[in-house]
Amino acid sequence: MNRIESAKNPKIKHWKKLHTKKGRDTDNQFLIEGTHLIEEARKSGINPIELIISEEYDVPKSWSDWQVSITYVTDRVMMELSEMKSPQGVIAICQQLDHQLVPSKGRYLLIDAVQDPGNLGTIIRTADAAGVDGVVLGEGSVDLYNGKVIRSTQGSLFHLPIVKGNLLEWIEEMKRAEISVYGTALENGQDYKQIDAPSSFGLIVGNEGEGVSKELLKETDANLYVPIYGQAESLNVAIATAVLLYGLRKEE
């Protein structure tokens, strides 16, 4: 049985580097924390490289047949490794996901430089709930494996393909696949309710302050907005994404 009692242990120091993008990219690994997220990963066929368990954690009985390396740590060490104010007592180290995505008939979400981790996580969770077939993260977006992003997805990170890509190239590929592509913008845009959306489409949502880049908006089939009836200046990007994904969706 592996047991670590000091936060100065080389393994703990190494694992703490996974809280940084550089550390995650160097090892091609990331951390997930808490029973719920680990269970969601497991349901999706993702097996951790290692489980780190605190001395007070009550391991679920369903994990008894799980073939995974386990390291036990003291509560103090868990506090040192955890990003949460109240650690849940279990952390998993996982290999970064290797999703493949080829545009075909379906619904896709393209994300242009969304930088807030809570927003990105909520957008991914919303895309999962709305039945999106794939998500493309464009340049300038916060790292998919940022701890707050992962927690905000509530496990949806493991439920649908999410890839990084050049959004201009993706728009071109979607057009070749005869998939309509919609941007989001007030200027020269139209109320999303006026669009008779096809069953296959790509929707681009953008940066919290700047919106979708003009370079991308020039390449879309149409640009949409969610009308505001009160005095608010704008909607949060995650909320606007939810309205649009559900508003454009057509039941078969």
FENJOFEN-V459899 format. One record per pair of residues at least 4 apart in sequence whose ideal C-beta (glycine too) atoms are under 8 Angstrom apart, sorted by the first residue. I is the first residue (numbers start at 0). J is the second residue. D is the distance in Angstrom with one decimal. If there is no record, write none. Layout:
I/J/D
I/J/D
This chain:
0/69/7.6
0/71/6.5
1/68/7.4
1/69/6.8
1/70/4.2
1/71/6.7
2/70/7.2
2/71/4.7
2/72/7.3
3/8/4.8
3/10/6.3
3/11/6.2
3/70/6.1
3/71/7.4
3/72/4.8
3/73/7.6
3/76/5.8
4/8/7.9
4/72/7.4
4/73/5.2
4/76/6.8
5/11/7.5
5/76/7.0
6/11/5.5
6/75/6.8
6/76/5.2
6/79/4.0
6/80/7.7
7/11/7.3
7/12/7.1
8/12/7.0
8/76/7.6
9/13/6.2
10/14/6.2
10/70/7.2
11/15/6.3
11/72/7.6
11/76/6.2
11/79/6.6
11/80/6.0
12/16/7.4
14/30/7.2
14/51/7.2
14/80/6.1
14/90/8.0
14/92/6.8
15/22/8.0
15/79/7.5
15/80/6.3
16/21/7.6
16/22/3.2
16/25/7.6
16/26/7.7
17/22/5.1
17/23/5.5
17/26/6.8
17/28/6.0
17/29/6.1
17/30/5.0
17/92/7.1
18/22/7.0
18/30/7.2
18/82/6.3
18/146/6.5
19/23/6.8
20/24/6.1
20/142/4.7
20/144/7.6
20/145/7.4
21/25/6.2
22/26/6.5
23/27/7.6
23/28/6.3
23/29/5.1
23/95/7.1
23/142/7.1
23/144/5.1
27/94/6.4
27/95/4.9
28/48/6.8
28/92/5.7
28/93/6.5
28/94/6.0
28/95/6.4
29/92/7.8
29/93/5.8
29/95/5.9
29/144/3.8
29/149/7.3
30/90/5.6
30/91/7.1
30/92/6.1
30/93/7.6
30/146/6.7
31/36/4.5
31/37/6.0
31/40/6.1
31/47/7.8
31/90/7.2
31/91/5.0
31/93/6.1
31/149/5.8
32/36/6.6
32/81/6.3
32/82/6.9
32/83/6.4
32/86/7.3
32/87/6.3
32/89/7.3
32/90/4.9
32/91/7.7
32/146/7.2
32/150/7.4
33/37/6.8
33/83/7.9
33/87/4.1
33/89/6.8
33/150/7.8
34/38/6.0
34/59/6.7
34/87/6.4
34/89/6.3
35/39/6.4
35/153/7.4
35/154/6.6
36/40/6.4
36/91/7.9
36/149/6.8
36/150/7.2
36/153/7.8
36/154/5.7
37/41/6.4
37/47/7.1
37/50/7.7
37/89/6.5
37/91/4.9
38/42/6.4
38/59/7.8
38/154/7.9
39/43/6.6
39/153/7.7
39/154/3.0
39/157/5.4
39/158/7.7
40/45/4.2
40/47/7.1
40/91/6.9
40/93/6.5
40/154/7.4
40/157/5.2
41/45/6.8
41/46/7.3
41/65/7.5
42/157/7.6
43/157/3.8
43/158/6.4
45/93/6.1
45/96/7.5
45/157/5.9
46/65/7.8
46/66/7.9
46/67/6.4
47/67/5.6
47/91/3.8
47/92/5.9
47/93/5.1
48/67/7.8
48/68/7.1
48/92/4.7
48/93/6.5
48/94/6.4
49/67/6.8
49/68/4.6
49/69/7.2
49/70/6.2
49/91/7.2
49/92/4.6
50/67/5.5
50/68/7.2
50/69/4.8
50/70/7.3
50/89/6.4
50/90/7.5
50/91/5.5
50/92/7.9
51/69/7.9
51/70/5.2
51/72/5.9
51/77/7.4
51/80/6.7
51/89/7.0
51/90/4.4
51/91/7.5
51/92/7.3
52/56/5.0
52/58/6.5
52/69/6.0
52/70/7.3
52/71/5.4
52/72/7.2
52/88/6.7
52/89/5.2
53/71/7.5
53/72/5.8
53/73/7.0
53/74/5.3
53/76/7.7
53/77/4.0
53/86/7.0
53/88/4.3
53/89/7.2
54/71/6.4
54/72/7.4
54/73/5.9
54/74/6.3
55/74/6.0
55/88/6.1
56/87/7.7
56/88/3.3
56/89/5.3
58/62/5.6
58/63/7.9
58/89/7.8
72/76/3.9
72/77/5.4
72/80/7.3
73/77/7.0
74/78/6.4
74/86/8.0
75/79/6.7
76/80/6.4
77/81/5.7
77/86/5.0
77/88/6.4
77/90/7.6
78/86/6.0
80/90/6.3
81/86/3.7
81/87/7.9
81/90/6.8
82/146/4.6
82/147/7.8
83/87/6.9
95/144/6.5
96/156/7.7
96/157/7.7
96/161/7.2
98/133/8.0
98/160/4.0
98/161/5.9
98/162/5.5
99/160/6.9
99/162/7.4
100/133/4.4
100/135/7.0
100/160/4.6
100/162/4.8
102/107/6.8
102/169/7.2
102/172/4.9
102/173/4.9
102/175/7.9
102/176/4.5
102/178/6.0
102/201/7.6
103/176/6.0
104/176/7.7
104/178/7.5
104/198/7.3
104/199/4.6
105/132/3.5
105/133/7.1
105/178/7.9
105/199/5.7
106/129/7.7
106/130/6.7
106/131/5.1
106/132/5.4
106/198/7.9
106/199/6.7
106/200/6.0
106/201/7.8
106/202/7.8
106/244/7.7
106/247/7.9
106/248/7.0
107/131/6.6
107/132/6.1
107/133/5.1
107/134/7.3
107/135/6.8
107/173/7.1
107/178/7.3
107/200/7.4
107/201/4.4
107/202/7.3
108/122/7.3
108/126/4.9
108/131/5.1
108/133/7.6
108/134/4.9
108/135/7.3
108/201/7.6
108/202/5.6
108/204/7.0
108/240/7.3
108/244/7.1
109/134/7.8
109/135/4.8
109/137/6.5
109/166/5.3
109/169/6.0
109/170/7.6
109/180/7.9
109/201/5.8
109/202/6.9
109/203/4.4
109/204/7.5
110/119/7.1
110/122/6.6
110/134/6.7
110/135/6.8
110/136/5.3
110/137/5.9
110/140/5.5
110/203/7.7
110/204/6.0
110/205/7.9
111/137/4.7
111/139/7.2
111/140/7.5
111/166/5.9
111/203/5.9
111/204/6.9
111/205/4.2
111/206/6.3
111/211/5.0
111/212/5.9
111/215/6.1
112/137/6.4
112/138/6.9
112/139/3.2
112/140/5.7
112/205/6.4
112/206/4.1
112/209/7.4
112/212/7.4
113/118/5.5
113/119/5.1
113/122/6.7
113/140/5.2
113/141/6.8
113/204/7.1
113/205/7.1
113/206/6.3
113/207/6.8
113/236/6.1
114/118/7.9
114/139/7.0
114/140/6.9
114/141/5.3
114/206/6.6
114/207/6.5
115/119/6.8
115/141/6.9
115/207/5.9
116/120/6.2
116/141/5.0
116/145/4.7
116/146/7.9
116/147/3.8
116/148/4.4
116/151/6.7
117/121/6.2
117/147/5.9
117/148/7.9
117/151/5.1
117/237/7.9
118/122/6.2
118/207/6.6
118/235/7.0
118/236/5.5
118/237/4.8
119/123/6.5
119/140/6.4
119/141/5.3
119/143/7.6
119/145/7.9
119/148/5.1
119/151/7.3
120/124/6.4
120/147/6.6
120/148/4.4
120/149/6.9
120/150/6.7
120/151/2.3
120/152/4.6
120/153/7.8
120/156/7.9
121/125/6.2
121/151/5.3
121/152/7.9
121/237/4.1
122/126/6.3
122/204/7.0
122/236/7.1
122/237/5.1
122/240/5.1
123/127/6.6
123/134/6.2
123/148/7.6
123/151/7.8
123/152/4.7
123/155/5.2
123/156/6.2
123/159/7.9
123/161/6.7
124/128/6.5
124/151/6.8
124/152/5.1
124/153/5.4
124/155/4.3
125/129/6.0
125/237/6.6
125/240/5.8
125/241/4.7
125/244/6.4
126/131/3.9
126/134/5.5
126/155/7.3
126/159/6.7
126/240/7.6
126/244/6.6
127/131/7.0
127/152/7.7
127/155/3.6
127/158/4.9
127/159/5.5
128/155/7.5
129/241/7.4
129/244/4.0
129/245/5.7
129/248/6.2
130/248/6.9
131/159/6.4
131/244/6.6
132/159/7.2
132/160/7.6
133/159/6.4
133/160/4.5
133/161/7.4
133/162/7.2
134/159/6.5
134/160/7.1
134/161/4.5
134/162/7.5
135/161/7.9
135/162/5.7
135/163/7.5
135/164/4.8
135/166/6.7
135/169/5.3
136/140/4.7
136/143/6.2
136/161/6.6
136/162/7.1
136/163/4.9
136/164/7.3
137/163/7.9
137/164/6.9
137/165/7.2
137/166/4.1
138/165/7.2
138/166/7.8
139/206/7.0
141/145/5.5
141/148/6.2
142/148/7.0
143/148/6.1
143/156/7.3
143/161/6.2
143/163/7.6
144/148/7.1
144/149/6.6
145/149/7.0
146/150/6.4
147/151/6.0
148/152/6.6
148/156/7.8
149/156/5.9
152/156/4.2
154/158/6.8
155/159/6.9
156/161/6.9
164/168/6.6
164/169/5.4
165/169/6.8
166/170/6.3
166/203/6.8
166/215/5.7
167/171/6.7
167/214/6.9
167/215/6.7
167/218/6.6
168/172/6.4
169/173/6.2
169/201/7.3
170/174/6.4
170/180/5.3
170/201/7.2
170/203/7.9
170/215/6.9
170/218/4.8
170/219/7.2
171/175/6.5
171/218/7.8
172/176/6.4
173/178/4.1
173/179/8.0
173/180/5.3
173/201/4.8
174/178/7.1
174/180/6.7
177/199/7.8
178/199/4.9
178/200/6.3
178/201/5.6
179/196/7.3
179/197/5.5
179/199/7.2
179/200/4.8
179/201/7.2
179/220/4.8
179/221/7.8
180/200/7.1
180/201/4.4
180/202/7.9
180/203/7.0
180/218/7.3
180/219/5.0
180/220/5.4
181/194/7.2
181/196/7.7
181/200/6.2
181/201/7.1
181/202/5.2
181/203/6.9
181/219/5.9
181/220/6.5
181/221/5.5
181/222/6.9
181/223/5.3
181/243/7.9
181/247/7.3
182/188/7.8
182/203/4.8
182/211/5.0
182/215/6.2
182/216/4.5
182/219/4.0
182/221/7.6
182/222/4.2
182/223/7.2
183/188/7.4
183/202/7.4
183/203/6.4
183/204/5.4
183/205/6.4
183/210/6.8
183/211/5.6
183/222/6.6
183/223/5.8
183/224/6.6
183/239/6.8
183/243/6.9
184/188/4.6
184/210/6.0
184/211/6.1
184/216/5.5
184/222/4.3
184/223/7.8
184/224/6.6
185/224/5.0
186/222/7.9
187/222/6.2
188/221/7.9
188/222/4.2
188/223/5.7
188/224/4.4
189/193/5.2
189/194/7.0
189/221/6.5
189/222/7.3
189/223/6.2
189/224/7.2
190/223/7.4
190/224/6.7
190/226/5.4
191/223/4.2
191/224/6.9
191/225/6.2
191/242/7.4
191/243/5.6
191/246/5.2
191/247/6.7
192/226/7.9
192/246/6.7
194/221/6.5
194/223/6.3
194/247/6.9
196/200/5.6
196/247/4.1
196/248/7.7
196/249/6.4
197/249/7.7
198/249/5.5
198/251/6.6
200/247/6.2
202/240/7.7
202/243/5.9
202/244/6.7
202/247/6.7
203/211/5.2
203/215/5.9
203/219/6.8
204/211/6.9
204/236/5.7
204/239/6.8
204/240/4.9
204/243/7.5
205/209/6.7
205/210/4.4
205/211/3.4
205/212/6.8
205/215/7.9
205/236/7.1
206/210/6.2
206/211/7.6
206/212/7.9
206/236/7.8
207/235/7.9
207/236/5.6
211/215/5.4
211/216/5.6
211/222/7.9
212/216/7.0
213/217/6.5
214/218/7.6
215/219/7.0
216/222/5.6
223/243/6.5
225/234/5.9
225/239/5.2
225/242/5.0
225/243/6.6
225/246/8.0
227/231/5.8
227/232/8.0
227/233/7.2
227/234/7.1
234/238/4.8
234/239/4.3
234/242/7.4
235/239/6.9
236/240/6.2
237/241/6.7
238/242/6.6
239/243/6.3
240/244/6.0
241/245/6.3
242/246/5.6
243/247/5.9
244/248/6.4
